[in-house]
Every structure is written in structure tokens, then in C-alpha cells.
Amino acid sequence: MNKAFTKETDSDGDDDGADGALPPLPAGGKNYITPDGYARLRDELLQLMDEERPKIVETVHWAAKNGDRSENGDYLYGKKRLREIDRRIRFLTKRLEIAEVTDPSVHHGRDQVFFGATVLYVDETGDERSVTILGIDEAESAKSQVSWISPIARALLKSREGDVVKLVTPGGAHEVEILSVSYPTPRPAAE
């Protein structure tokens, strides 16, 4: 059978996440994101479209002119990378279209937990932890950032400093006490 009519083994489906690292949005939920997170995703999208994709297209075009494509590494790798880039571009475009940009600095000085808050809490064992509640597409657990749909964020949202809330985990229910709540300082208005 001609290779042109066989399905490629790389995940060629329309799963979009490119790396599959980001969870899907909850049904009927909004895609909350901070202005900084939105800017990072937009910058990534523009970099892929304006810089990386054109370079790969040029490489694939050059490699295609070199004859036998079945054993041409530049061509094969370039086509694979092009699919990855296109998948990521589709994903970012969709996410940015439905993004609900929410500036957490509007809550600066408040003691109640909303989107964008950095919360210091203590658990039952006395361990203090700090998390920042961000959007699904921008939270990085390595930086103590959690998505607003995570169990800890859902437990903390709308509570206040001094409140004790119940955190339900696969290991059972635990109580955590909120020690402090902070938000980014508002930026000066652009003139």
C-alpha cells in the first residue's frame, strides 16, 4: 500500500494541547487567566507563527527538493515538527479566544481569597504552604501555582484570613487554616 494512504502514528488527532500537559476546561466553565498569563500565551503564539513555523517550512521546502523523502531526516523531522507547531497554534488560538482576562490586583489589600490570590495556609500537621491561584493555562506547580479548578483552590476560594476550610483529597478530608492572603500591587494606569 502506498505510504500516502496510511495513518501516521504520531498523535495526528485534534487533541490540540500539543504536549497534552494542560487539562481541559470544566464543562460550562470560563477560561480565567491573568493579564500576564494572557500575554505569555499570546507571545508564544506569535513566536510560533512569525518565527519558528516559517523556519521549519523553509527547511521542509529545502529538504523536499533533495530527492527521496522517505529517508530524508530533515524532511521527516521537519514535517513532524510542523504538525506539532500547527497543533499548538490551534490550541493557543482556541484558548486565547475564550480567555476571560481577570486582573487579580483589583483585590489588592483584601483578606478574602479570589482568583489570583497568593494564600499562605497551614495544614493539620503544622506544615505551612503558599499557593497562588491562577488560570488552567498558566499555573505551574513547580512555582507553587495552582489552577483555580484544583481541589486546594476550590477549598480556599471565597474564604478569608483566619478561616479553617475542609480540603477533600483522595487520601481523605483535611482541614487547613488560612494564615494570609495577598494580591499583586495594582499597576499604574497607562497614560
N, C-alpha and C positions, 0 to 999 in steps of 0.2 A: 504494500500500500504506500502511496505517496506520502511523504512526511508532512506535506502541507495540509493533509486532511486528518491528522491525528491531534488529539487534545494534548496540550502541553501539561507537564506535571507540575510546574510551578503553579502556586495558587493563582490562577488566572481569573477567578471569580471576582465578583464585585463586592468583596468584603471591605474594601477601601482602606482600612486602617494601616495598610502597607506593612506595618510591623506588628499589627494585632495587639499592641500594648494598651490601647485605650478602650475602656469599657463602653458599651452602647449607652445611649441616653435612656433614662427611665421613660416608660410609656406616658405620654402626655406631659412630661417634664420639660422644663426650659433648660437651655444650654447656657447657664450663667457663667460669666467669665469676667475677670478684672480687665481694666484698660491695658495694663502691662501684658497680661496673657494674650489678649487680642492682638496687640502689636507684635508679640513674638510669633504667633501663628501666621499673621499677615506677612511678616518679614520672611518667614520660612517659605511661604507660598510664592512670594515674589522672587526669592533667590532661586527656587526650583525652576520657575517659569522663565526667568530672564537670564540666568547664568548656567545652571547645571544641565537643564534639558537641551539647550542649544549646543553645548559642548558634546553631549552624548550623541545627538542627532548628527553632528558633523563627523564624529568618529565612526558611527554606523555607516554613514554615506561613503566615507573613505574606504572602510573595510569591505563594503559591498562591491566596490569597483575592483577589488583584488582577486576576484575569481571565486573558486569553490567556497561557498559559505558554510558547508557542513562541518568543516574543520578549521574555520577561521575564528580564533578565540576572540579577537576584537569585535567581530560581528556578533557572535553568540552572546558574549558578555554584555555588549552594548545594547542589544535587543532586550535582554533580561532586565538590565538596569533602567532602560526606557520604560518598560512596563511598570517597574516599581515606582518610578518617578510619577508616571501618569496616574497610578493608583493613589499615591499620596496627594497629588494635586487635586484629584476628585474629592478625596476625603476632606482635605483642608477647605476647599471651596464650599462643600456642603456644611461643614461645621461653622465656618465664618458667616454663612448666610443666615443660619438660625441662632447665632450667638446673641445673647442678651447681656450687653456690657453693663456691669454694675460696679460702681466706684465705692469701695469699702471705706474710703476716707470720709464719706458723709456721716459716718457713725463715730468719728474721732471724739474721744472723751466720754463715750457711753460705757456702761458696765454690762450691757446686755449683749449676748452672742448673736451676731448676724453673719451673713456671707462676708468673707474677707477678714474675719476676726482672727487674731492670734490669741489662743487660750492656753493659760498655764493651769494645769489641774493636777491633783494628787489622787492616786488610786488607793484601794483598801490596804495595800502592802506598804504604803508610805512613799512610793516612787512618784516623783514629780516629773511630769512630761509637758511639753509645749507643742501645740499643733497650730497650723494656720489653715483655715478652711477656704479652699479655692475651688475653681471650676474643674470639671472632669478632664478637660483637655490641657490643663496647666499644672495640676498638682503633681509634685514629685515626692514620694515617700522618703527618699534619701535626704531631703531637705526639711523633714518634719512637716510636710504639707499634705493635707488630706482633701479628698473630693467632698463636696457638700452632700453627696449621697452615701458616703461611708457610714458605718454604724456609729463611730465616735462622733462624727459631725452631726448626725441626726439626733444623738443623745444630747449634745451640747447646745444646738440651735435654740434660741429664744430663752435660754436660761440666763442667770445673772451671776455676778461675783458672789461667792458665799453659798450658792445653791449646791445641793447634792443631787445628782442625777443618776438614773439607772442606765448602765451600758450593757446591752444584751449581746453576747458573743457566742460562738459555737461552744466555748468552754463553760457557759453559764452566764448568769446575770451578775454584774459587779456594780458597786457604787463608786462614783468619782465626785470629788468636790472641786468646784471651780475656784481657783485662787485669784486669778486676774484675767482681764480681758483688755486687749489693746487693738488699735486700728492704725493704719498708716496716717501720717500727717497730711492734711489736705495740701495740694499743690497750689501755688499762687495762680490766679486766673491769668490766662494769656491775654495780652493787650492787642 
